[in-house]
């Protein structure tokens, strides 16, 4: 990126190309530097958030979770099967 800018400045200063040829590389370099600055700022914010999370201890669980036995509820539920009755069929069967 910097080489492109230097090359266009050299070519424009020697008169090989017009002066306005310098504009696109300057805009590209400025945009790239702005993008790098924003990325650096975002990385710094993420690092500080991560450091804050590491410093704060996790809340202690005072109560245990309620365990629901699934086998007992599965036996109580009546499941519907469309193929149990010989006369009932799904569409397209």
Biopython code that builds the backbone (N, CA, C, O; Angstrom):
import numpy as np
from Bio.PDB.StructureBuilder import StructureBuilder

atoms = [
    (1, "UNK", "N", (0.831, -1.179, 0.000)),
    (1, "UNK", "CA", (0.000, 0.000, 0.000)),
    (1, "UNK", "C", (0.877, 1.244, 0.000)),
    (1, "UNK", "O", (0.656, 2.177, -0.772)),
    (2, "UNK", "N", (1.877, 1.243, 0.879)),
    (2, "UNK", "CA", (2.784, 2.397, 0.944)),
    (2, "UNK", "C", (3.618, 2.509, -0.324)),
    (2, "UNK", "O", (3.909, 3.614, -0.782)),
    (3, "UNK", "N", (4.009, 1.358, -0.900)),
    (3, "UNK", "CA", (4.777, 1.392, -2.145)),
    (3, "UNK", "C", (3.972, 1.988, -3.282)),
    (3, "UNK", "O", (4.516, 2.715, -4.113)),
    (4, "UNK", "N", (2.691, 1.691, -3.330)),
    (4, "UNK", "CA", (1.823, 2.280, -4.354)),
    (4, "UNK", "C", (1.767, 3.790, -4.201)),
    (4, "UNK", "O", (1.833, 4.519, -5.191)),
    (5, "UNK", "N", (1.647, 4.262, -2.975)),
    (5, "UNK", "CA", (1.602, 5.696, -2.712)),
    (5, "UNK", "C", (2.920, 6.359, -3.093)),
    (5, "UNK", "O", (2.925, 7.416, -3.723)),
    (6, "UNK", "N", (4.031, 5.745, -2.715)),
    (6, "UNK", "CA", (5.342, 6.306, -3.049)),
    (6, "UNK", "C", (5.552, 6.339, -4.557)),
    (6, "UNK", "O", (6.061, 7.321, -5.096)),
    (7, "UNK", "N", (5.159, 5.262, -5.238)),
    (7, "UNK", "CA", (5.324, 5.209, -6.694)),
    (7, "UNK", "C", (4.501, 6.284, -7.387)),
    (7, "UNK", "O", (4.984, 6.925, -8.321)),
    (8, "UNK", "N", (3.275, 6.488, -6.948)),
    (8, "UNK", "CA", (2.448, 7.510, -7.595)),
    (8, "UNK", "C", (2.960, 8.914, -7.310)),
    (8, "UNK", "O", (2.886, 9.788, -8.174)),
    (9, "UNK", "N", (3.475, 9.135, -6.114)),
    (9, "UNK", "CA", (4.040, 10.452, -5.796)),
    (9, "UNK", "C", (5.274, 10.712, -6.649)),
    (9, "UNK", "O", (5.451, 11.815, -7.167)),
    (10, "UNK", "N", (6.129, 9.702, -6.798)),
    (10, "UNK", "CA", (7.327, 9.856, -7.627)),
    (10, "UNK", "C", (6.937, 10.105, -9.075)),
    (10, "UNK", "O", (7.498, 10.991, -9.720)),
    (11, "UNK", "N", (5.994, 9.346, -9.592)),
    (11, "UNK", "CA", (5.580, 9.531, -10.982)),
    (11, "UNK", "C", (4.923, 10.887, -11.198)),
    (11, "UNK", "O", (5.131, 11.514, -12.237)),
    (12, "UNK", "N", (4.145, 11.343, -10.246)),
    (12, "UNK", "CA", (3.489, 12.641, -10.391)),
    (12, "UNK", "C", (4.501, 13.780, -10.253)),
    (12, "UNK", "O", (4.382, 14.799, -10.933)),
    (13, "UNK", "N", (5.487, 13.614, -9.382)),
    (13, "UNK", "CA", (6.470, 14.691, -9.202)),
    (13, "UNK", "C", (7.423, 14.799, -10.382)),
    (13, "UNK", "O", (7.941, 15.882, -10.655)),
    (14, "UNK", "N", (7.664, 13.705, -11.080)),
    (14, "UNK", "CA", (8.533, 13.756, -12.263)),
    (14, "UNK", "C", (7.775, 14.181, -13.508)),
    (14, "UNK", "O", (8.387, 14.449, -14.541)),
    (15, "UNK", "N", (6.473, 14.248, -13.428)),
    (15, "UNK", "CA", (5.690, 14.707, -14.568)),
    (15, "UNK", "C", (5.239, 13.600, -15.498)),
    (15, "UNK", "O", (4.675, 13.882, -16.556)),
    (16, "UNK", "N", (5.472, 12.345, -15.132)),
    (16, "UNK", "CA", (5.054, 11.218, -15.974)),
    (16, "UNK", "C", (3.532, 11.086, -15.957)),
    (16, "UNK", "O", (2.923, 10.803, -16.989)),
    (17, "UNK", "N", (2.923, 11.287, -14.807)),
    (17, "UNK", "CA", (1.467, 11.210, -14.668)),
    (17, "UNK", "C", (0.947, 12.525, -14.100)),
    (17, "UNK", "O", (1.703, 13.273, -13.480)),
    (18, "UNK", "N", (-0.330, 12.813, -14.302)),
    (18, "UNK", "CA", (-0.888, 14.040, -13.721)),
    (18, "UNK", "C", (-0.970, 13.940, -12.193)),
    (18, "UNK", "O", (-0.883, 12.849, -11.631)),
    (19, "UNK", "N", (-1.136, 15.077, -11.536)),
    (19, "UNK", "CA", (-1.124, 15.141, -10.075)),
    (19, "UNK", "C", (-2.306, 14.408, -9.454)),
    (19, "UNK", "O", (-2.193, 13.891, -8.342)),
    (20, "UNK", "N", (-3.443, 14.355, -10.154)),
    (20, "UNK", "CA", (-4.644, 13.759, -9.564)),
    (20, "UNK", "C", (-4.573, 12.232, -9.494)),
    (20, "UNK", "O", (-5.464, 11.605, -8.922)),
    (21, "UNK", "N", (-3.537, 11.629, -10.062)),
    (21, "UNK", "CA", (-3.358, 10.178, -9.978)),
    (21, "UNK", "C", (-2.978, 9.780, -8.543)),
    (21, "UNK", "O", (-3.123, 8.618, -8.164)),
    (22, "UNK", "N", (-2.504, 10.724, -7.766)),
    (22, "UNK", "CA", (-2.119, 10.437, -6.384)),
    (22, "UNK", "C", (-3.343, 10.194, -5.499)),
    (22, "UNK", "O", (-3.234, 9.514, -4.479)),
    (23, "UNK", "N", (-4.494, 10.733, -5.866)),
    (23, "UNK", "CA", (-5.690, 10.681, -5.012)),
    (23, "UNK", "C", (-6.136, 9.256, -4.639)),
    (23, "UNK", "O", (-6.338, 9.001, -3.452)),
    (24, "UNK", "N", (-6.300, 8.319, -5.579)),
    (24, "UNK", "CA", (-6.767, 6.973, -5.165)),
    (24, "UNK", "C", (-5.851, 6.265, -4.163)),
    (24, "UNK", "O", (-6.353, 5.708, -3.187)),
    (25, "UNK", "N", (-4.528, 6.261, -4.363)),
    (25, "UNK", "CA", (-3.703, 5.608, -3.340)),
    (25, "UNK", "C", (-3.766, 6.297, -1.975)),
    (25, "UNK", "O", (-3.701, 5.630, -0.943)),
    (26, "UNK", "N", (-3.892, 7.619, -1.965)),
    (26, "UNK", "CA", (-3.994, 8.338, -0.696)),
    (26, "UNK", "C", (-5.288, 7.956, 0.020)),
    (26, "UNK", "O", (-5.289, 7.729, 1.230)),
    (27, "UNK", "N", (-6.386, 7.885, -0.729)),
    (27, "UNK", "CA", (-7.674, 7.506, -0.144)),
    (27, "UNK", "C", (-7.620, 6.066, 0.367)),
    (27, "UNK", "O", (-8.114, 5.774, 1.456)),
    (28, "UNK", "N", (-7.027, 5.173, -0.411)),
    (28, "UNK", "CA", (-6.918, 3.777, 0.015)),
    (28, "UNK", "C", (-6.075, 3.641, 1.277)),
    (28, "UNK", "O", (-6.440, 2.901, 2.190)),
    (29, "UNK", "N", (-4.948, 4.350, 1.335)),
    (29, "UNK", "CA", (-4.090, 4.277, 2.509)),
    (29, "UNK", "C", (-4.782, 4.862, 3.735)),
    (29, "UNK", "O", (-4.685, 4.305, 4.829)),
    (30, "UNK", "N", (-5.475, 5.975, 3.558)),
    (30, "UNK", "CA", (-6.189, 6.581, 4.687)),
    (30, "UNK", "C", (-7.295, 5.655, 5.190)),
    (30, "UNK", "O", (-7.476, 5.510, 6.399)),
    (31, "UNK", "N", (-8.033, 5.031, 4.279)),
    (31, "UNK", "CA", (-9.077, 4.081, 4.681)),
    (31, "UNK", "C", (-8.503, 2.875, 5.399)),
    (31, "UNK", "O", (-9.076, 2.401, 6.380)),
    (32, "UNK", "N", (-7.371, 2.376, 4.914)),
    (32, "UNK", "CA", (-6.733, 1.226, 5.546)),
    (32, "UNK", "C", (-6.253, 1.566, 6.945)),
    (32, "UNK", "O", (-6.420, 0.774, 7.872)),
    (33, "UNK", "N", (-5.658, 2.741, 7.101)),
    (33, "UNK", "CA", (-5.198, 3.154, 8.425)),
    (33, "UNK", "C", (-6.368, 3.362, 9.382)),
    (33, "UNK", "O", (-6.263, 3.039, 10.566)),
    (34, "UNK", "N", (-7.482, 3.898, 8.882)),
    (34, "UNK", "CA", (-8.666, 4.061, 9.726)),
    (34, "UNK", "C", (-9.217, 2.703, 10.155)),
    (34, "UNK", "O", (-9.639, 2.530, 11.298)),
    (35, "UNK", "N", (-9.210, 1.740, 9.229)),
    (35, "UNK", "CA", (-9.671, 0.392, 9.553)),
    (35, "UNK", "C", (-8.774, -0.257, 10.604)),
    (35, "UNK", "O", (-9.268, -0.901, 11.529)),
    (36, "UNK", "N", (-7.462, -0.089, 10.467)),
    (36, "UNK", "CA", (-6.547, -0.644, 11.455)),
    (36, "UNK", "C", (-6.740, 0.000, 12.824)),
    (36, "UNK", "O", (-6.658, -0.677, 13.849)),
    (37, "UNK", "N", (-6.992, 1.293, 12.842)),
    (37, "UNK", "CA", (-7.204, 1.981, 14.113)),
    (37, "UNK", "C", (-8.473, 1.477, 14.806)),
    (37, "UNK", "O", (-8.481, 1.253, 16.017)),
    (38, "UNK", "N", (-9.547, 1.301, 14.022)),
    (38, "UNK", "CA", (-10.794, 0.789, 14.597)),
    (38, "UNK", "C", (-10.609, -0.637, 15.102)),
    (38, "UNK", "O", (-11.122, -0.988, 16.164)),
    (39, "UNK", "N", (-9.884, -1.459, 14.352)),
    (39, "UNK", "CA", (-9.643, -2.840, 14.785)),
    (39, "UNK", "C", (-8.812, -2.877, 16.059)),
    (39, "UNK", "O", (-9.064, -3.704, 16.936)),
    (40, "UNK", "N", (-7.821, -1.988, 16.175)),
    (40, "UNK", "CA", (-7.009, -1.932, 17.386)),
    (40, "UNK", "C", (-7.853, -1.527, 18.585)),
    (40, "UNK", "O", (-7.687, -2.066, 19.680)),
    (41, "UNK", "N", (-8.752, -0.584, 18.378)),
    (41, "UNK", "CA", (-9.616, -0.128, 19.473)),
    (41, "UNK", "C", (-10.570, -1.239, 19.912)),
    (41, "UNK", "O", (-10.787, -1.431, 21.108)),
    (42, "UNK", "N", (-11.135, -1.966, 18.958)),
    (42, "UNK", "CA", (-12.043, -3.074, 19.283)),
    (42, "UNK", "C", (-11.288, -4.169, 20.033)),
    (42, "UNK", "O", (-11.805, -4.724, 21.003)),
    (43, "UNK", "N", (-10.060, -4.485, 19.586)),
    (43, "UNK", "CA", (-9.257, -5.494, 20.281)),
    (43, "UNK", "C", (-8.944, -5.075, 21.705)),
    (43, "UNK", "O", (-8.978, -5.902, 22.616)),
    (44, "UNK", "N", (-8.639, -3.793, 21.910)),
    (44, "UNK", "CA", (-8.346, -3.307, 23.262)),
    (44, "UNK", "C", (-9.578, -3.411, 24.153)),
    (44, "UNK", "O", (-9.467, -3.776, 25.324)),
    (45, "UNK", "N", (-10.750, -3.094, 23.607)),
    (45, "UNK", "CA", (-11.985, -3.207, 24.391)),
    (45, "UNK", "C", (-12.271, -4.659, 24.745)),
    (45, "UNK", "O", (-12.679, -4.955, 25.868)),
    (46, "UNK", "N", (-12.061, -5.559, 23.804)),
    (46, "UNK", "CA", (-12.293, -6.983, 24.075)),
    (46, "UNK", "C", (-11.328, -7.501, 25.141)),
    (46, "UNK", "O", (-11.716, -8.271, 26.019)),
    (47, "UNK", "N", (-10.054, -7.065, 25.053)),
    (47, "UNK", "CA", (-9.084, -7.488, 26.058)),
    (47, "UNK", "C", (-9.463, -6.994, 27.445)),
    (47, "UNK", "O", (-9.340, -7.731, 28.423)),
    (48, "UNK", "N", (-9.922, -5.750, 27.536)),
    (48, "UNK", "CA", (-10.293, -5.223, 28.848)),
    (48, "UNK", "C", (-11.541, -5.919, 29.382)),
    (48, "UNK", "O", (-11.630, -6.175, 30.583)),
    (49, "UNK", "N", (-12.512, -6.232, 28.515)),
    (49, "UNK", "CA", (-13.699, -6.964, 28.964)),
    (49, "UNK", "C", (-13.310, -8.360, 29.445)),
    (49, "UNK", "O", (-13.831, -8.848, 30.448)),
    (50, "UNK", "N", (-12.388, -8.999, 28.718)),
    (50, "UNK", "CA", (-11.953, -10.337, 29.109)),
    (50, "UNK", "C", (-11.219, -10.284, 30.447)),
    (50, "UNK", "O", (-11.390, -11.170, 31.284)),
    (51, "UNK", "N", (-10.412, -9.262, 30.647)),
    (51, "UNK", "CA", (-9.690, -9.128, 31.914)),
    (51, "UNK", "C", (-10.658, -8.872, 33.067)),
    (51, "UNK", "O", (-10.455, -9.377, 34.171)),
    (52, "UNK", "N", (-11.703, -8.095, 32.821)),
    (52, "UNK", "CA", (-12.699, -7.846, 33.867)),
    (52, "UNK", "C", (-13.438, -9.128, 34.222)),
    (52, "UNK", "O", (-13.706, -9.391, 35.394)),
    (53, "UNK", "N", (-13.766, -9.924, 33.211)),
    (53, "UNK", "CA", (-14.450, -11.191, 33.480)),
    (53, "UNK", "C", (-13.558, -12.148, 34.261)),
    (53, "UNK", "O", (-14.034, -12.896, 35.115)),
    (54, "UNK", "N", (-12.278, -12.120, 33.967)),
    (54, "UNK", "CA", (-11.350, -13.017, 34.661)),
    (54, "UNK", "C", (-11.190, -12.607, 36.127)),
    (54, "UNK", "O", (-10.983, -13.460, 36.991)),
    (55, "UNK", "N", (-11.285, -11.300, 36.411)),
    (55, "UNK", "CA", (-11.132, -10.820, 37.783)),
    (55, "UNK", "C", (-12.365, -11.066, 38.638)),
    (55, "UNK", "O", (-12.241, -11.326, 39.835)),
    (56, "UNK", "N", (-13.549, -10.990, 38.050)),
    (56, "UNK", "CA", (-14.772, -11.174, 38.833)),
    (56, "UNK", "C", (-15.041, -12.666, 38.986)),
    (56, "UNK", "O", (-15.078, -13.393, 37.993)),
    (57, "UNK", "N", (-15.229, -13.127, 40.211)),
    (57, "UNK", "CA", (-15.495, -14.555, 40.404)),
    (57, "UNK", "C", (-16.907, -14.909, 39.936)),
    (57, "UNK", "O", (-17.817, -14.080, 39.953)),
    (58, "UNK", "N", (-17.058, -16.139, 39.526)),
    (58, "UNK", "CA", (-18.363, -16.614, 39.085)),
    (58, "UNK", "C", (-19.286, -16.723, 40.293)),
    (58, "UNK", "O", (-18.836, -17.079, 41.382)),
    (59, "UNK", "N", (-20.560, -16.424, 40.118)),
    (59, "UNK", "CA", (-21.478, -16.531, 41.252)),
    (59, "UNK", "C", (-21.615, -17.986, 41.696)),
    (59, "UNK", "O", (-21.697, -18.901, 40.876)),
    (60, "UNK", "N", (-21.637, -18.170, 42.995)),
    (60, "UNK", "CA", (-21.746, -19.517, 43.547)),
    (60, "UNK", "C", (-23.197, -19.980, 43.458)),
    (60, "UNK", "O", (-24.124, -19.218, 43.729)),
    (61, "UNK", "N", (-23.373, -21.224, 43.078)),
    (61, "UNK", "CA", (-24.712, -21.795, 42.999)),
    (61, "UNK", "C", (-25.114, -22.284, 44.386)),
    (61, "UNK", "O", (-24.521, -23.220, 44.922)),
    (62, "UNK", "N", (-26.123, -21.643, 44.956)),
    (62, "UNK", "CA", (-26.590, -22.039, 46.280)),
    (62, "UNK", "C", (-27.527, -23.229, 46.202)),
    (62, "UNK", "O", (-27.565, -24.065, 47.106)),
    (63, "UNK", "N", (-28.274, -23.299, 45.126)),
    (63, "UNK", "CA", (-29.246, -24.386, 44.991)),
    (63, "UNK", "C", (-28.846, -25.273, 43.824)),
    (63, "UNK", "O", (-28.296, -24.823, 42.820)),
    (64, "UNK", "N", (-29.143, -26.537, 43.999)),
    (64, "UNK", "CA", (-28.905, -27.465, 42.905)),
    (64, "UNK", "C", (-30.090, -27.425, 41.953)),
    (64, "UNK", "O", (-31.203, -27.067, 42.340)),
    (65, "UNK", "N", (-29.845, -27.786, 40.740)),
    (65, "UNK", "CA", (-30.910, -27.810, 39.746)),
    (65, "UNK", "C", (-31.851, -28.972, 40.021)),
    (65, "UNK", "O", (-31.439, -30.022, 40.514)),
    (66, "UNK", "N", (-33.112, -28.768, 39.697)),
    (66, "UNK", "CA", (-34.107, -29.821, 39.873)),
    (66, "UNK", "C", (-33.974, -30.819, 38.736)),
    (66, "UNK", "O", (-33.986, -30.438, 37.566)),
    (67, "UNK", "N", (-33.850, -32.062, 39.067)),
    (67, "UNK", "CA", (-33.705, -33.117, 38.083)),
    (67, "UNK", "C", (-35.069, -33.745, 37.851)),
    (67, "UNK", "O", (-35.705, -34.237, 38.782)),
    (68, "UNK", "N", (-35.506, -33.725, 36.609)),
    (68, "UNK", "CA", (-36.805, -34.303, 36.256)),
    (68, "UNK", "C", (-36.544, -35.640, 35.582)),
    (68, "UNK", "O", (-35.883, -35.685, 34.545)),
    (69, "UNK", "N", (-37.042, -36.711, 36.140)),
    (69, "UNK", "CA", (-36.823, -38.017, 35.495)),
    (69, "UNK", "C", (-37.645, -38.123, 34.212)),
    (69, "UNK", "O", (-38.875, -38.075, 34.259)),
    (70, "UNK", "N", (-36.995, -38.261, 33.096)),
    (70, "UNK", "CA", (-37.685, -38.287, 31.810)),
    (70, "UNK", "C", (-38.380, -39.616, 31.550)),
    (70, "UNK", "O", (-39.381, -39.653, 30.834)),
    (71, "UNK", "N", (-37.880, -40.687, 32.105)),
    (71, "UNK", "CA", (-38.503, -41.983, 31.845)),
    (71, "UNK", "C", (-39.906, -42.038, 32.446)),
    (71, "UNK", "O", (-40.787, -42.675, 31.869)),
    (72, "UNK", "N", (-40.134, -41.394, 33.578)),
    (72, "UNK", "CA", (-41.451, -41.407, 34.208)),
    (72, "UNK", "C", (-42.449, -40.598, 33.395)),
    (72, "UNK", "O", (-43.603, -41.007, 33.263)),
    (73, "UNK", "N", (-42.040, -39.473, 32.854)),
    (73, "UNK", "CA", (-42.976, -38.656, 32.064)),
    (73, "UNK", "C", (-43.230, -39.280, 30.705)),
    (73, "UNK", "O", (-44.318, -39.115, 30.153)),
    (74, "UNK", "N", (-42.260, -39.992, 30.148)),
    (74, "UNK", "CA", (-42.455, -40.616, 28.838)),
    (74, "UNK", "C", (-43.456, -41.759, 28.924)),
    (74, "UNK", "O", (-44.192, -42.001, 27.967)),
    (75, "UNK", "N", (-43.500, -42.460, 30.037)),
    (75, "UNK", "CA", (-44.446, -43.558, 30.192)),
    (75, "UNK", "C", (-45.863, -43.038, 30.350)),
    (75, "UNK", "O", (-46.814, -43.716, 29.960)),
    (76, "UNK", "N", (-46.024, -41.855, 30.912)),
    (76, "UNK", "CA", (-47.356, -41.304, 31.136)),
    (76, "UNK", "C", (-47.945, -40.706, 29.868)),
    (76, "UNK", "O", (-49.162, -40.725, 29.688)),
    (77, "UNK", "N", (-47.108, -40.177, 28.990)),
    (77, "UNK", "CA", (-47.605, -39.541, 27.769)),
    (77, "UNK", "C", (-48.090, -40.596, 26.789)),
    (77, "UNK", "O", (-47.461, -41.639, 26.608)),
    (78, "UNK", "N", (-49.227, -40.301, 26.159)),
    (78, "UNK", "CA", (-49.736, -41.196, 25.121)),
    (78, "UNK", "C", (-49.299, -40.634, 23.781)),
    (78, "UNK", "O", (-49.678, -39.525, 23.404)),
    (79, "UNK", "N", (-48.516, -41.394, 23.085)),
    (79, "UNK", "CA", (-47.973, -40.931, 21.816)),
    (79, "UNK", "C", (-48.926, -41.295, 20.687)),
    (79, "UNK", "O", (-49.557, -42.351, 20.716)),
    (80, "UNK", "N", (-49.027, -40.425, 19.699)),
    (80, "UNK", "CA", (-49.889, -40.654, 18.551)),
    (80, "UNK", "C", (-49.055, -41.199, 17.412)),
    (80, "UNK", "O", (-48.010, -40.649, 17.065)),
    (81, "UNK", "N", (-49.524, -42.269, 16.847)),
    (81, "UNK", "CA", (-48.873, -42.842, 15.679)),
    (81, "UNK", "C", (-49.908, -42.943, 14.583)),
    (81, "UNK", "O", (-50.943, -43.585, 14.761)),
    (82, "UNK", "N", (-49.645, -42.320, 13.457)),
    (82, "UNK", "CA", (-50.633, -42.283, 12.387)),
    (82, "UNK", "C", (-50.816, -43.639, 11.717)),
    (82, "UNK", "O", (-51.802, -43.834, 11.006)),
    (83, "UNK", "N", (-49.918, -44.563, 11.918)),
    (83, "UNK", "CA", (-50.014, -45.851, 11.260)),
    (83, "UNK", "C", (-50.618, -46.933, 12.160)),
    (83, "UNK", "O", (-50.647, -48.103, 11.778)),
    (84, "UNK", "N", (-51.100, -46.559, 13.349)),
    (84, "UNK", "CA", (-51.672, -47.577, 14.220)),
    (84, "UNK", "C", (-52.984, -48.100, 13.667)),
    (84, "UNK", "O", (-53.246, -49.301, 13.734)),
    (85, "UNK", "N", (-53.823, -47.211, 13.116)),
    (85, "UNK", "CA", (-55.062, -47.664, 12.493)),
    (85, "UNK", "C", (-54.771, -47.967, 11.020)),
    (85, "UNK", "O", (-54.122, -47.183, 10.327)),
    (86, "UNK", "N", (-55.256, -49.100, 10.566)),
    (86, "UNK", "CA", (-54.979, -49.529, 9.211)),
    (86, "UNK", "C", (-55.609, -48.594, 8.180)),
    (86, "UNK", "O", (-55.090, -48.462, 7.072)),
    (87, "UNK", "N", (-56.716, -47.945, 8.528)),
    (87, "UNK", "CA", (-57.401, -47.081, 7.577)),
    (87, "UNK", "C", (-56.779, -45.697, 7.441)),
    (87, "UNK", "O", (-57.008, -45.023, 6.437)),
    (88, "UNK", "N", (-56.014, -45.267, 8.403)),
    (88, "UNK", "CA", (-55.423, -43.918, 8.348)),
    (88, "UNK", "C", (-54.029, -43.972, 7.742)),
    (88, "UNK", "O", (-53.160, -44.730, 8.175)),
    (89, "UNK", "N", (-53.854, -43.153, 6.741)),
    (89, "UNK", "CA", (-52.545, -43.050, 6.096)),
    (89, "UNK", "C", (-52.215, -41.594, 5.899)),
    (89, "UNK", "O", (-53.114, -40.762, 5.771)),
    (90, "UNK", "N", (-50.947, -41.278, 5.874)),
    (90, "UNK", "CA", (-50.517, -39.910, 5.609)),
    (90, "UNK", "C", (-50.716, -39.596, 4.132)),
    (90, "UNK", "O", (-50.761, -40.498, 3.296)),
    (91, "UNK", "N", (-50.830, -38.347, 3.830)),
    (91, "UNK", "CA", (-51.008, -37.931, 2.435)),
    (91, "UNK", "C", (-49.764, -38.298, 1.657)),
    (91, "UNK", "O", (-48.648, -38.017, 2.094)),
    (92, "UNK", "N", (-49.944, -38.916, 0.519)),
    (92, "UNK", "CA", (-48.819, -39.293, -0.321)),
    (92, "UNK", "C", (-48.323, -40.711, -0.095)),
    (92, "UNK", "O", (-47.451, -41.175, -0.829)),
    (93, "UNK", "N", (-48.860, -41.423, 0.913)),
    (93, "UNK", "CA", (-48.425, -42.800, 1.152)),
    (93, "UNK", "C", (-49.218, -43.750, 0.315)),
    (93, "UNK", "O", (-48.997, -44.959, 0.377)),
]
sb = StructureBuilder()
sb.init_structure("model")
sb.init_model(0)
sb.init_chain("A")
sb.init_seg("    ")
for serial, (resi, resn, name, xyz) in enumerate(atoms, 1):
    if name == "N":
        sb.init_residue(resn, " ", resi, " ")
    sb.init_atom(name, np.array(xyz, "f"), 0.0, 1.0, " ", f" {name:<3s}", serial, name[0])
structure = sb.get_structure()
